[in-house]
Amino acid sequence: MRIKRVAALAVAAALSVGLAACGGDSDEGTGAGSKSFAAGSTMEKLNKAQKIKIGTKFDQPGFGLKGLSGKPEGFDVQVAKIIAKELGIPEDKIEWVETPSKVREDSIVNGTVDLVAATYTINDKRKERIAFAGPYYEAGQNIMVRKDDSSITGPDSFKDGTKKVCSVVGSTPLEEIKKHVKDVATQVVPFDTYDKCRDALKQGQVDAVTTDNVILLGYIAKDEASFKMAGDNFTKEPYGIGVKKEDTDFRNFINDTLEKAFADGSWKKAWDDTAGKFGATLGNPPTVNRY
């Protein structure tokens, strides 16, 4: 009898351990109970709410393009998902908010989104209103032209005043290209999305589109018969994650998450699965700027 009772207790103990292990596996990295954050922090609030609003672009092949699923797809989107996962928030609890260049800072300041990952170049002017984690990638501005046009070879090609170039309102490339044209008023054509710039180029309304090289490579990959690159990159564009200016703890958390993604291979996988398919080079992980 004593032997049977000992055996029964052993079985019960084993079942108890097994159930505890199963319970731990089901919660790992997916729910509020699997993560712990400082009381009152943005991380804790988002984790407890089990939802997050992320701003990105819906018109950028390889980075943030609204696909057949009705949700955006691309490198920015994948990086944002890595951050959400580290917060313990599952993908189906992410609300994607379209944030074109001209509204990115407003979306952060007004609380429309919790963070922005949208080919968002880090610069001092933007830091006056918001803060950046990162960078997580460094792009470079370039020029896209029609496939049969050999007259444009770089930004200096606009100095004669005869050619029109399109970019997006509120973007760094729009401000940069103004330095290279003879007459801003007649040569620089601003739109609110790059899709409109692409269409204007294809229809002959402008002679070129300028933005970051990886964005242009995405458009070319989808329509090689119509477009090509013209010349080399002529700027450096470090992409960061935008958050509220005063939220240092959240920025540090995102920086920690990015460095973890650099080290564990998830950053490279995100690239290979998205923008990397267009032939752009990823390079080594950038150094996070913990200003």
C-alpha positions as a printed Julia matrix, in Angstrom:
291×3 Matrix{Float64}:
  0.0    0.0     0.0
  2.79   2.36    0.88
  4.49   1.65   -2.46
  1.25   2.38   -4.33
  0.78   5.66   -2.47
  4.34   6.8    -3.28
  3.84   5.88   -6.91
  0.58   7.84   -7.05
  2.24  10.92   -5.58
  5.07  10.67   -8.1
  2.58  10.54  -10.99
  0.67  13.52   -9.61
  3.88  15.51   -9.25
  4.89  14.67  -12.81
  1.48  15.75  -14.15
  1.71  18.99  -12.18
  5.13  19.79  -13.67
  3.9   18.9   -17.14
  0.86  21.14  -16.88
  2.95  24.03  -15.59
  5.36  23.59  -18.48
  2.51  23.53  -21.0
  1.04  26.69  -19.48
  4.39  28.47  -19.73
  4.78  27.53  -23.39
  1.36  28.87  -24.34
  2.06  32.3   -22.84
  5.62  32.73  -24.03
  6.09  36.01  -25.88
  2.38  36.43  -26.67
  0.5   37.78  -23.68
  0.65  40.37  -20.94
  1.59  37.74  -18.36
  4.76  36.76  -20.21
  6.37  40.23  -20.01
  7.19  42.56  -17.15
  7.86  46.29  -17.47
  8.38  49.27  -15.16
  5.16  50.54  -13.62
  3.71  53.49  -15.51
  5.96  53.06  -18.54
  4.67  53.12  -22.11
  5.81  49.51  -22.41
  3.66  48.45  -19.45
  0.61  50.35  -20.74
  0.86  48.8   -24.2
  1.51  45.34  -22.81
 -1.49  45.5   -20.48
 -3.73  46.86  -23.23
 -2.53  44.1   -25.58
 -2.76  46.42  -28.58
 -0.59  48.99  -30.33
 -1.06  51.57  -33.09
  1.86  51.7   -35.52
  2.26  54.32  -38.22
  3.79  53.25  -41.52
  3.45  53.93  -45.23
  1.1   52.06  -47.54
  2.75  52.95  -50.87
  6.4   51.9   -50.53
  7.33  48.56  -52.14
  9.69  46.59  -49.92
  9.14  48.79  -46.86
  5.45  49.51  -46.35
  3.06  48.56  -49.12
 -0.58  47.65  -48.56
 -0.9   44.14  -49.95
 -3.71  41.81  -50.95
 -4.26  41.02  -47.28
 -5.34  44.61  -46.72
 -2.4   45.14  -44.38
  0.98  46.76  -45.11
  3.97  44.56  -45.88
  7.69  45.33  -46.0
 10.87  45.88  -44.01
  9.52  48.72  -41.87
  6.49  46.6   -41.09
  8.63  43.61  -40.08
 10.85  45.74  -37.84
  7.74  47.16  -36.18
  6.43  43.61  -35.63
  9.7   42.71  -33.89
  9.13  45.63  -31.5
  5.5   44.62  -30.88
  6.58  41.04  -30.15
  9.12  42.26  -27.59
  6.25  44.14  -25.94
  4.33  40.87  -25.73
  1.73  42.0   -28.29
  0.68  39.53  -31.01
  0.57  40.6   -34.66
 -3.21  40.49  -34.86
 -3.4   43.15  -32.15
 -1.42  45.69  -34.2
 -3.45  48.5   -35.75
 -1.63  49.81  -38.82
 -2.15  53.52  -39.46
 -1.15  55.06  -42.77
  1.33  57.88  -42.11
  2.57  59.68  -45.23
  5.68  61.83  -44.82
  3.82  65.08  -44.19
  1.89  63.76  -41.14
  4.47  61.61  -39.35
  5.47  64.1   -36.67
  1.85  65.19  -36.1
  0.74  61.57  -35.72
  3.31  61.04  -32.94
  2.78  64.35  -31.14
 -1.03  64.03  -31.23
 -0.98  60.42  -30.03
 -2.64  59.07  -33.16
  0.0   56.32  -33.12
  2.32  54.84  -30.52
  5.32  54.77  -32.85
  6.18  55.36  -36.5
  8.25  53.07  -38.73
  7.96  54.62  -42.18
 11.27  55.13  -44.06
 11.74  57.87  -41.46
 15.06  59.67  -41.87
 16.57  60.83  -38.58
 17.45  64.53  -38.66
 17.81  67.43  -36.23
 14.77  69.34  -37.49
 12.47  66.43  -36.75
 14.09  65.93  -33.36
 12.72  69.33  -32.36
  9.26  67.71  -32.17
  9.8   63.97  -31.72
 12.5   61.47  -30.74
 14.11  58.65  -32.71
 15.24  55.16  -31.8
 17.74  53.61  -34.17
 18.84  53.84  -36.86
 18.01  50.36  -38.12
 18.95  51.0   -41.77
 20.85  53.56  -43.85
 19.5   54.37  -47.3
 20.62  57.01  -49.8
 18.73  59.39  -52.05
 18.68  58.57  -55.75
 16.73  59.32  -58.92
 14.37  57.2   -61.01
 13.68  58.0   -64.66
 11.89  56.42  -67.6
 13.7   53.44  -69.09
 14.39  55.22  -72.42
 15.75  58.45  -70.85
 19.54  58.84  -70.78
 19.57  62.63  -70.3
 19.45  62.48  -66.47
 22.51  61.02  -64.76
 22.31  62.6   -61.3
 21.1   65.68  -59.39
 23.23  68.04  -61.46
 21.09  67.19  -64.49
 18.39  69.51  -63.13
 20.59  72.62  -63.04
 19.73  73.7   -66.58
 16.15  74.39  -65.51
 14.43  72.28  -68.16
 13.53  69.08  -66.31
 10.86  68.42  -63.7
 11.39  66.16  -60.71
  8.79  64.81  -58.29
  9.02  63.95  -54.6
  6.75  63.85  -51.56
  5.62  66.7   -49.31
  7.29  66.6   -45.9
 10.11  64.31  -47.04
 13.85  64.81  -46.73
 14.36  64.04  -50.47
 12.03  66.88  -51.46
 14.07  69.41  -49.5
 17.37  67.97  -50.74
 16.51  68.08  -54.44
 15.62  71.77  -54.16
 19.36  72.42  -53.71
 20.09  71.0   -57.15
 17.49  72.68  -59.38
 17.61  76.04  -61.13
 13.99  77.01  -60.37
 12.14  75.3   -57.52
  8.77  76.75  -58.49
  8.74  75.31  -62.0
 10.91  72.19  -61.65
  9.97  70.59  -58.34
  6.58  68.84  -58.32
  5.38  67.76  -54.84
  2.73  65.1   -54.24
  1.45  63.5   -51.06
  2.47  59.93  -52.05
  5.21  58.34  -54.13
  2.62  56.37  -56.09
  1.44  59.67  -57.57
  5.03  60.6   -58.43
  5.53  57.24  -60.14
  2.35  57.67  -62.16
  3.32  61.21  -63.17
  6.7   59.93  -64.37
  5.15  57.11  -66.39
  2.69  59.51  -68.0
  5.42  62.02  -68.91
  4.19  64.77  -66.59
  7.59  64.83  -64.84
 11.04  63.7   -65.93
 12.15  62.02  -62.71
 11.2   60.87  -59.23
 13.62  61.25  -56.36
 13.6   59.55  -52.97
 15.6   56.9   -51.15
 17.25  54.27  -53.34
 15.53  51.29  -51.74
 12.08  52.77  -52.37
 12.92  53.41  -56.02
 14.34  49.9   -56.4
 11.0   48.57  -55.23
  9.14  50.48  -57.94
 11.63  49.38  -60.59
 11.37  45.73  -59.52
  7.64  45.89  -60.14
  7.96  47.61  -63.54
 11.41  47.1   -65.06
 10.09  47.84  -68.55
  9.2   51.42  -67.57
 11.8   52.65  -65.08
 15.5   52.66  -64.19
 17.87  54.36  -61.77
 19.88  57.38  -62.89
 23.29  57.68  -61.22
 24.52  56.94  -57.71
 23.18  57.76  -54.25
 23.96  61.35  -53.3
 22.91  61.47  -49.62
 22.83  59.26  -46.53
 19.42  58.59  -44.98
 19.46  56.8   -41.59
 16.02  55.33  -40.87
 14.72  55.49  -37.29
 11.62  54.69  -35.24
  9.7   57.82  -34.26
  8.28  58.16  -30.72
  7.22  61.0   -28.45
 10.08  63.34  -27.65
  9.85  63.02  -23.88
  9.53  59.22  -23.78
 13.16  58.3   -23.17
 12.34  54.95  -21.6
 10.34  53.81  -24.63
 13.11  54.98  -26.96
 15.69  53.05  -24.93
 13.48  49.96  -24.99
 13.21  50.15  -28.79
 16.97  50.66  -29.1
 17.53  47.57  -26.96
 15.09  45.64  -29.13
 16.81  46.71  -32.34
 20.23  45.67  -31.02
 18.78  42.32  -29.99
 17.34  41.89  -33.52
 20.73  42.74  -35.05
 22.34  40.03  -32.93
 19.79  37.22  -33.18
 19.3   37.35  -36.95
 15.67  38.53  -36.97
 16.68  41.91  -38.46
 18.45  40.26  -41.39
 15.58  37.83  -41.92
 13.15  40.76  -42.01
 15.28  42.32  -44.76
 15.72  39.12  -46.76
 11.97  38.51  -46.73
 11.11  42.02  -47.96
 13.31  44.76  -49.45
 16.22  42.37  -49.88
 14.35  40.72  -52.75
 14.81  43.89  -54.84
 18.6   43.71  -54.89
 19.42  46.42  -52.36
 22.33  45.8   -50.01
 21.66  45.5   -46.28
 25.22  45.86  -45.02
 26.25  45.61  -41.39
 23.89  46.65  -38.59
 24.11  50.41  -37.99
 25.22  51.76  -34.64
 22.23  52.79  -32.56
 22.42  56.45  -31.54
 21.55  56.69  -27.84
 21.44  60.47  -27.64
